[in-house]
Amino acid sequence: MKFLQVSIAGILSVVAVSTVGSAHAAAVSYFGTNNNANGGVVLAPGVTLDPVNQRNLFRDRLTSIRTETFESRTATPTDSGDTTVSNVFGAGSGVSLTASHAIGTLLDGTRIQRNTWGGPPGAPGPGFLGRYSTTGDPSSATTLNGGAPYTGGQWWETNFGRVEVQFGSAVSAFGTFMTDLGDFDGGLTVGIFDGTNLLNQYTLLAAAGRQNNGGLAFFGYVNDTASFNRIVFSIAQGTQDPDAFDTVGFDDLMTGQLRPTGGGTVPEPTSLALVGLSLALLGYSRRRKTAV
C-alpha cells in the first residue's frame, strides 16, 4: 500500500496549499458610478457597481473608521495656487490633502465649498455646480434629492491636474466619494504609492468619458499585504474647450484598520471536497492495514 500512502500525502499537501492565505485578495479596489445622482447620494437598486454599494463593501472591510467630511472646516474662496488641507481625519492625524499642477489661467481653483442652494434637482443655484456634499447620504424627502431646500454640507473641490493624499504613517485602506468627475472630455486615474514605489494604478474615467453634471462616484482601495502612504489622483483635462477645466469634488474621505478575518479562512468548496476525499482514503488505508 505504499502507493496509496504517497497519494494521501499528496492530497493533504494540495489541501494545505488551497486553504492557506487570506480570505480576501491582497489588493482590492472598489469603484462605482451613478451618473444620475443629481445632487444626492442615491442607491441605485440592483446595480452592483453603484457608488453607494461600493462604499458599503469598502466600509465593511474596516474597523475604527475615520472620516473627513469637511463639515467642521471653514468654507474658503477659490485659491488659484497649490493648496493643502492639513490634518485630514482630525487634529494630529498627520494626513494632508493637496491640489497642485494648475492647468491654465482661467477658472483654475481649489476650495472648500458649502452648498447653499435650495432648488429642486436639475436646477443648480448658488453653490451647486455639479459638486455637492455626500455627508449623511442626502437622499431622503427632506433633503436636496427630494426637492426640498438643502442648505448644509461642505466638500473640497479642485480643477487642478493633481490631487494627493499624503499619510504620515502608512495605512492599508483609503476611500472617497467624488462628484461631477469627467464633466468635460477629461480623464481620471489614481495611483497608490509606498514612497516612490507604485503599488497599483487604476483608470477611473477614460478621456471623453463624459459623466453627467452632478454625477457621483466612489473609489476605495484595500491592501492587506502591503501598506501605502500616498494616493495620487490625476485629472487629465480635455481639449474640447481650452477654457473649461473639469472640477472634481471630494468628500467623506475614509480610512481605518482592516477588520480581522477571524484568525483563519473558510475553506472553499474545492478544499472541503479534497479534505473529505483525503480522510476517506486515510480510513481505507487503515482498514487495509488491519486486514493484512
Summary of the structure (lengths in Angstrom):
residues: 292
radius of gyration: 24.8
end to end distance: 10.4
largest distance: 91.3
contacts: 908
relative contact order: 0.22
helix: 18%
strand: 33%
